[in-house]
Amino acid sequence: MNAPILEVWNLCAFYGRAQVLFDLTFRLQAGEVMALVGRNGAGKTTTLKAIMGLVSASARQATFKGHSLGRLPTYKIARLGLGYVPEDRRIFTDLTVEENLETGRRPAPAGRSPWTPERLFRLFPNLAEMRGRRGSQMSGGEQQMLAIARTLMGNPDAILLDEPSEGIAPVIVQMMAEAIRAMKAEGVAVLLSEQNWAFAAGISDRACVIERGEIRFQGSMAELMANEALRADTLGV
Amino acid sequence: MDPAFLAVQALSGLSSASSLFITACGLTIVFGVTRIVNFAHGSLYMIGAYTAATLVPQLLELSFGPVTFWAGILASAIIVGLIGVIIEVLLLRRIYGAPELFQLLATFGIVLVVQDLVVQVFGPQDILGPRAPGLRAPVEILGRRFPSYELVLIAAGPIVLGLVWLLLRKTRFGVLVRAATQDRDMVASLGVNQALLFTGTLFLGAFLAGLGGALQIPRVSANTGMDLSIIAEAFVVTVVGGMGSVPGAFLAALVIGQLQAFGILIFPKSTLVVVFLLMAVVLAIRPHGFFGRAEIIGGSHAVGIASRSPLPGRGFILLVVIGILAAFPLAADAYLLKVATEILIFALFAFSLQLLIGVGGVVSFGHAAFFGLGAYGAALGVKWYGVSMEAALPLGLALAALGAGLVGAFVVRLSGIYLAMMTLAAAQILYAVAFQWVEVTGGDNGIVGVWPSSWASGPIPYYLLTAALTVVTVLLLKRIIEAPFGYALRAARDSEARAEAIGLKVRQHRWLAFMIAGAAAGLAGGLYAFSRGSVDPSLLGISTSVDALTMLLLGGIQTVMGPLVGAAALHGLRDWIMPLTSLWRLLLGLSIIAMVLIFPRGLVGTVRDWWGARA
């Protein structure tokens, strides 16, 4: 579990002339869940987007499974096995559940059993009942499940998961936590951006605290739990 | 009325609906995925017709029969599909993120290039295609003869609809295309190579355009006017159906086909008008067409003038410019004065468009409508009421302002690409009226004998009159741009929601801007009529609108003075190069494309950037 799967050095990002990320350096170990926590506007979402190559003005050195991400276009980054679930979910609302899953389908690496719609429907039983339903007719929580399931269809080795608990009912948040544990059990590493501290604390092995675009803390979740002063200062919890 | 006649009329309406749908379907699919309104779609249709009209007879020489004929049609469509791929790889791929105005202009650049290339490759003559083997004899319908080929066309539309539906619904390509229609970045994040998807989409779109064109060869001969006439109709179909919606395009094509078939009985000469009126009515009721959706409105359109500190000594510069303009007749001969007069007129025309596009973010693609209204208003006044120039110019201006008020009332409700299409349609309606209402407008020949009053006739007095009116109007418009009204327009351009939230009546402001811009364009049109002594429908045509847009682009959309420089540059270049080559349109088209790709900030903007970087 100690081999880094995703390493990022000196990640910087800009919106216009404003710099929003300052030299972020962190690594995600294979098979672990790491939480990226921080206040609203700290730069969590931008960090995930920049890793995927979706922020045009960004500078970074990053490797994924030893491949340099350099200036790779987004689709090639995804094809290396790095999945991305955006915060606003971005379900294709015109497409049915099954069609949404189809958009994410990519072959599994040799020797791994691929995610199939059937396996995903077992993970998210709610989706099984609405295979033919269009994305536009689903609740926020259902869309969130579909967004995760769609990314898993690409059989990723790691997933960047942006605010999975945002704006959904508590009972579904519970299901999200289950799903993340299930992914971890399958060996998928998860980089989770979260504002919901209790949710993040409950499922993460390690944490990375971001404040105003800079990393304030990086270490095990237990360590962060113990450091009340830092939590109060950066997260208000 | 005779039922047999009605039946035949309805059938021919169905067959033209089919042909129109096949072409428009490609346009709407390409728009749905790439968000580019491809002006060159009509050119691809024309290439399809020329290719088939050349290729199919040669194939029939080798082996005569229906199989050869249809194989030739299909081969022509595939060739056109490959041309579409070339266009995507060389040009479209580079402008997916560009403002929609640039996209429209760049694809219009392709239209110009193809017009000259088609003449070079296929020759200037119309090419009459062969009739389809096995379908030469007409069939009898209720005792009337009806061409059997038309029946095949009627079937072709639904067949294409069915195949496209299967492709989009039942294949992975189709699922990805529909997903990309909604969210391109997300599709890329899932590991899909967008470039390949877009290239595939362009192949499909161009293939359908080529098929639409190739299917026409037994009905009409391939000719160089096919591109613009079909693109105007295809635009109407896609807009009425809802941009990006294939079933919408089918329904719209059906409605338009029948409207044309029966409209011809009511207004024998004005089918075009009826078609564009339908579009106006549909957009007034449903601003996004039958099945279109609000979120699909095309690329960004907020490019325009930004605030900057005034140049030091601007009053002095203004005096120098006026001095040079006033002293110009001392140094110039009659020819140069004529050129200068026209440059000034077009500078005013382009400047009036700047108020809409650069300041208001209202991307009008039919500004020629108001230029033409001004010209026709003045000419009609002279011809029918015998008024003098002093009365005719205000008459033209008033007619243009009135027309702009009318068009504007529809247009300000729309945004993005729908607005561009609607203004284009308005200009096309007026073009059709001028072209077809021969008794009043003189039709294609236009109106002659529109001469200035004696005090203003002759190159020098008319030049001075034009210069004075242009300078005064430009200063007035500049004042308007820099007044709170201009700021309000810019606020609405940059964020309509925020402008409304602070209490600006965005639509009213835009409407007023539309009328002011229309009036100024009308003045330019009136001046143009008297400078040439005549008017004709081309003043209202698409190419006149595109001329104004090109001047804007050439000079620089982000600058107040850009259009004036652009008008001088374009007009000067045209006068200099056109006599030297028969490939003027090719050069112009390539220049427009190069401008969009390399100097999107125009001459004035580029110089200013360079100056700013030095300082």
Interface residues (C-beta under 8 A of the other chain):
Chain A: M52 L54 P73 T74 Y75 A78 R79 Y84 P86 R90 F92 T93 D94 L95 E99 N100 E102 T103 G104 R105 R106 R150 T151 G154
Chain B: R172 V175 L176 R178 A179 T181 Q182 D183 D185 M186 V187 A188 S189 L190 G191 V192 N193 Q194
